[in-house]
């Protein structure tokens, strides 16, 4: 079945994409300890912003490309070049900031002098490669939507495997520490782009690198429908940033290290649901462009069922093996880290019972060009509700309040998502 193929391959690809962050966390915990995990956790929001921009431009451009191609418009191929061009411009801005002001970036993210010293090489290196991260997202989105999810999956998995292998080689045999972890991460998207070229050079490829006049209007037009993908990525970055500052005020660097464990494992869960969303999105866009409403409804139903099923499996796994999972990243055997991270994992991951459906539905709304609802839910999910929950609950319940903010906010968003899906269905019937 086409749905199963696209979703399975995209879930594997997205898990692979998230595994290199887990690999960084694991190897850094072994080589540098909790200060290294803290520095990495302060870097996660920057990663999130870069990935979110790449995802928004890539997914948004390919949705417009797909819809216009199905409607036999002549200008669809310019979306690919336009996406790469503006991705380059934005990526260079991140590169310059990372090369010139890495210490300032760490300080702004909440790092003290110890963390700045630990993480400065990591920030400088990975931020300088920002254009490649964005290009990788764009190329992967176009390959996946051009009917070749196998190459898309291979690009993601092999680039992540490259990162994991070279994490080890650079950090241990070569002794490069945090700089080694950053180099392995920085070169991995280049591997992904090279593998995507297999599709672009093949006869099956319908995406053309058509040099055209840069279009800001076309960029914004694409970003409108790419907003849910943007928020799907950046919501994690926003949550990590807010939580880092709250945790620093009540538990210090060791608290941020504990949250680093929770946040990095949560990235894998987010990747699973992004895989379901992105795997289904091209099928929904294709059927919507062709006016096949019943197929769109069936795909939405299958996506929601898949998201709920995976959420239950993930939650059972986390609750069954909590101490073992924390232990993987606790090389120093810190009792304090275990005591903070154990309840954190269990409480935080309850939120994915709701978040999985929310992530899928936001993508589904964008796929049928329901820009208004996708935008409203995206803003509420990524920037407003979770922050309010965290700020309100933390002073009352301390660290348990921090952990509880995510599930409570996702429950609220789920209620709003159900309303949005019903309104969109009524408008299209």
N, C-alpha and C positions, 0 to 999 in steps of 0.2 A: 504493500500500500504506500502511495506517495507520501502521505502524511507521516507515517511511521519512519520512512527512510529519511525525510528531511529533518524531523525532530531528533531522531536518534543520532544522526551525524552531527547536527548542530549542538546538541547537548554534549557530546564527546568533545567537539571542538572547543566549546566554551569552557568546559572543565579543564581541558588542556591549557587554554589561555590563562586560567586562574592559577594553575599549578605552579607556574614559575614564581608567583608571589609567595606561595607556600614553601617552595624550594628555597627562596631567599630567606624566609623566616627560619626554616629549619637549619640551614647551613650557618646563617648569621648567629643563631642561638648557640651553635656549637663553637664557632670561631671567636665570637665577640662577647656573647652573653646577653643579659637583659638590657644593657645600655644599647646594644646593637638593635635589639627588637624594638626598643623605644624609638630610636632614630628611624628605623624602617616604617614604623607606624605613623610617624610624623610625615613621612614621604607619601604615604598612601593617598591622602587627599590630592596631592599634586598629580600623581598617577591618574587618579579618578577624573580630574579635570581634563587632562590630555586625552584619555580614553573616551570620555563623554563627548568631547568636541569631535573626535574622529568618528565616533559612532553616529552622532547627530548628522554630520555632513555625509557620511557614507550611506547610512540607512535611508536618510531623507532623500538624497540624490537618486538612489537606486529605486525608491518607491515612485518618484516622479518619472524616472526613466522607464520603469515597468508599465506604469499606467499609460504614458504617452505612446509607448511602443505598441501596446495592445489596441490603442485607439488610432494607430497608424499615422502618428504625427511625424514630421520630418526632422525635427530638431532635437530628438531625444539623446543622440550620441554626445552632444556638447556637455551633458551633465557630468560625465566621467572626467573630462579634462578640467571643467570648472571646479569640481570637488577637489581634485589633486592640487590645483593651483592655489586655492584658498587654504587648503590644508597646509601647504608649504609655508604660506605667509604667516599663518597663526603659529605653526610649529617653530619657525625661526624666532618669534618673539619669546617663546619659552626657552629656547636655546640660549639666547643672549642673557636672559635673566639668570639662568642656571650657571653660565660660565662666569658672569661678573659678580653676582650677588648671592652665592649659595648659602653663606653664613646668615645673611639677612633673611632669606626664605625660611631657614630652620628656626631662627629666632621668632619670626612672625607666627610660625606654626606651634610655638610653645616650648621650643628646646632651650635648655640652659647651656652654660659654657661646656659642660661635660658632653652633652649630646651634640652640640655643634662640632666639637673636636672629633667625635666619633663618626658623625654622618656627613661631614662637608664634602669628602671625596665622592660619596655615593650620590648626593644631590647634584654635584657639578657634572658628573658623567651622564647619569640617566636623563637629566633635563636637556643636555646638549643634543640628544638623539630624538627629541620630541617630534620632528617632522617624519621620521621613519615610523614611529608608533601610529601617527595619524594616517600616513599612506597605507600602512598595513591594514588598518580598519577599513579604509575606503576600498582597497583592492579586494579584500576578503568579502565585503558586502556585495560587490558587483559580480564576483565569481559565483557566489552562492545563489544570487538571484538570476544569474544567467543559465541556470539549470545544471550547475556542476557542484553540488554540495560535497562531493567526494574530495575534489581538489581543495575546496575551502577547508574541509576538516583536516586534510593532510597538512596543509599549510600551517594551521593553528597548532596541531599536535606536534609536528616536527620542529617548529620554532620553539615550542615549550620544552621539548626534549633536549634541544640544543642548549637552551638556557640552564636546564637542570644539570646536564653533564658538565658544562663549562663553569657553572657555579662551583661545583666540587673541584674541578681542575685548578681554577684560578685562586680559590680561597685556601685550599689545603696544600697540594703538591707545590704550587707556585707561591703560596703565602701572601696573596694580595689583599686579604681581608675584605673590608667593605668595598674598596675600589674594585676588587675582583667580582663581587656580587653585582655591582653596577654595570661592569663591562659585559658580563654574561647576559644580563637583562637587556642592555642597550643594543646588542647585536642580534638578538632573537627576532625582532620584527623584520630585519633585513632578510633573514632566512625565509620568513613567511611570504614576503613580497616576491622573492625569487621563485618560490613554489607556485604562487598565483600566476606567474608568467607562463606556466605550462598551459593553463587554460587560455590566456590571452593570445598565445601563439597557435592554438589549435583551430581546426576547422569548425568546431562547435561554437566558437566564440562569436557573439553578436554585438559585443561592446567594442566600439572603435575609439582609438585615441585621436579625437578630432580637435586639433588646435583651433581655438576660437577666441573671440574677444572676452576678457574677464567680465563676468556679470554678477554684480552684487545682488541685484533683484532675484536672479536665479538661485543664488546662494540662500537668500532668505526664504524664498519659495520652497526650497528643499528642506531647510531647517524647520519650517513649520510642521511638516509631517515627520521630521526626525526628532521632534522634541521629546517624545516618549522614550526613544532610545537614549537620548541625552540624559534624561532624568533617571532612567534605569541604571546608568553608570554613575552619574554624579551624586545621586542620592546617598550612595555609600560614602562618597568623599565628604559630603556635608555632614552626615551622621558622625563619621570618624573625627572630623574637625571639632564639632561641638562637644562630643564625648571626651575627646582628648583634653580640652580645656577644663571641663567639669571634673574629670578624674584627677588631673594635675592638682586641682585645688583641694581635693579630699584624700588622695592616696599617693600623690607624687609619681616619680618615674616608674616605680614598680607597679603602680596601678595602671599606667599607660602600657607597660609591657604586658600585663595581664589582658588588657583590652586588645593589645596587638594580636595576641593569640586568638581571641574571640573574633576579632574583625577579619583576620586573614582566613580563618576557617569559614566565616560567613561569606567571604568572597566566592568560595567554591559553590555554596548554595545559591547565591545570586547568579553565578555563571550557569548553573543548571536551568534556572527559570528563564534567564535570558536566551539560553539555547532553545527552549521550548518556544519562546516568543519569536525569536528570529528564524527558527526553522519553519514556523507556521506562517509568518508574515508574507513571504513571497507567494505562497499558495493562496492566501486570502486576497492579496493585491491582484493577482492574476485573475481569480474568479470574479472579483469585484469589477475589475476593468472590463470583463466580458459580460457583465450583467447577470451572472449566475448567483442569485441571492440565496437559494437553498444550499448550495455548496458552501457559501460563506458562513451560514448559520451552523452547518455541520462541523466545519473546521473550528469555529469558535467553541462549540460544545466539546469537541475532542481535546482542544487545547486546555480548557478549564479542568476537565477530568484528569488529564495527564499531570497538570500542575498540582492538583490536590493530592494525587496518588504519590507523586515524588516527594511532596512536603511531609507526608506521613512517614515515608521510609527514612527520610533524612532525620526527622525528629526522633524516631525510635533508635536510630544509630547513635545519635549524639547522647541521648539519655542512657543508653546501655554501655557506652565506652568512654564516658566523660574523663575519668582520671587517666586512662591510657592515652587519649588524644592530647590532653594538656601535657602529659609527661614527655611526649615527643618533642615539645618545644621548650621544655624546662630542663636544660642540660645541667644547670647548676643545682638542681634539686631543691629549689626554693619553696619552702612551706608556704610563705606568704603569697607567692605567685599562684600556687595551687589553690589556696583558700579563696583567692579573689576570682580566679578564672573558672573554677568548677561551677559555682552557682551562676556565673555569668553566661556560660555556654548554655546551660539548661533553660534559663529564663529567656535569654535573647532569641534562641532558636524556635521558641513557641511562635514568634512573629512570622515565621516562614509559612505557617499554615494559612496565613492571610496574604503574605507578600507574594507568594507564587502566583496566585490568581490575579493580584493587582498588576504585577509585571506583565503577565500575558495579556490582560485586558487592555492595558495602556497601549501595547503594541498593536493589538487587534483594532482598536479605535483609529490609530494612525493609518493602518493598512486600508481602511475604508474611507480615508480622507476626512474623518470626523475630527478636524483640527481643534475645534473649540473645546470639546470634552477632554481630548487627549492633553491639551495644554493646561486646562484647569486642574485635572487630576495630577499631572506631572508637577506643577508648582506646589500644590498642597502636599504631595507625598515627599518631595525632595527638599523643600525649603521651609515649610511652615509647621505642619502638624507634629512631626517628630521632634523638632526643636522646642516647641511649646511643651510637649510631654516631658522631654528631658529636663528642661529648666524648672518645671513645676514639681516633678517627682523627686529629683535629686536632693533638694534641701530637706525633704520630708523623710525619705527612705535611704539616703546615702547611696552606696554602690548598687543596692537592689533597685533603687529608683532609676539609676542609669540603665541597668539591664532591662527594666520593665518598659522603658520609654518606647523601644522599638515595637514590641508586640501590640501595645496599646494603640500606637499611631497607625499601624498597619490594619488593625481592626476598624478603626474609624474610616480609613481610606477605602476599605473593602465595602463598607456601607454606601459610600459615595460612588464607588465603581459600579455597584449593582444598579443604582439609579441611572448612571450615565449609559450603561449598556441598554437598559430598557428604553430610555429616551431616544437613543440612536436607532434602535430597532423600529420604534414607532415612526420615526421620521423617514426611514427608508422603505417601510412597508406601503 
